[in-house]
Amino acid sequence: MLTAIEKIRQQLTADPDGEPYFQHEGPMVDRWITGGTAPSVHAVFLQRESEVAACCPHCLREFGRFDANYGSATYRQLGVIREVGHLHQCQESK
């Protein structure tokens, strides 16, 4: 008989002892930064010491950074990232 965790893993991977087949963290995960009236932006997050860099998922041009601890200025930094990302016209590919 499988435990609840094993059942969930089996649903995700077909293997009760396996790792999930989907990736939800790391540089290869595309994200949408949305909400409010600012434009939405498609980005990947890359760890840069104590900050997280939001970059174009195609050419990896950095749109901006925010505090990895999600400090009080994060919402302002995300607003700038959304504006820069919205204006970005990608010319390259990974």
N, C-alpha and C positions, 0 to 999 in steps of 0.2 A: 504494500500500500504506500502511495506517495504522500509526502507532506505537502502542505499548501505551497511552500516555496518551490518544491520540486515540480508540482503541477504547473505553476506559472512558468518556470523555466522550460518545461516540456512544451507548453503552448508557444513560447517564443522561439525555441530552438529545435524542437523535436527531440531534445536530449535533457532529461531531468537534472543531470550534473553539469550541463554546458553553460557557457556564457551566452548572454543575449546576442542575437545576430545583428541588432541595430546599434549604432553608435549614437550616444546622446550628449557626449562631451568631447572636446578636443578640436584641433584645427581643421578637421575635415567635415565638421558639422556646419551646414549653412543655416543661418538664422535670419528671421525677419524682425527688425526693430520697429515696432508700430505703436499706435495709440495717440490720442489727442489730435491736435491740428497740424503738427509737424509732419513732413513727408515721411513715408515708410522707407526703410532701406534694407537691402539684402546684404549680409555680411558674414564673415567668419571671425571668431574670437581667437586671438593668439596671446598667450601669456608672455608678458614682458616685465620680468621682475615683480614689482608690487602693483603693476598695472595690467589691464587687459586692453589689447589693441584690437579695434574693429577694422577689418580689412575687406577689400573687394574679394569675393570668392573666386574670381577668375584670374586677375593679375596680381592680387595680394597687395595692392596699393593701400596704405594705411589711411583711414578716414579720420582717426583720432583715437584717444585712449581715455579710459576711466579707471578709477581706483578699484583694484581687485577685491577690496573689502566692502565695496558699494557704499562709500562714504557719503556725506551730505551733499557734495557737489556732483554726484553721479548723474542726477537728472539733467543738469545743465550741460554736462559733458556729452551725454547721449543726444541732447538736442543739437549740439554742434556736429556730432557724428552723423546724425540724420540729414542735416543740411548738406554737408560735404559729400556724403554718399549719394544723395539725391542728384547732385550736380555732376557727379563723376560719370565720364563717358569712357568705358573700358575699351582699350585698343589692343590689348594683349590677351593671351590665354595662358593658363597654368602650364 
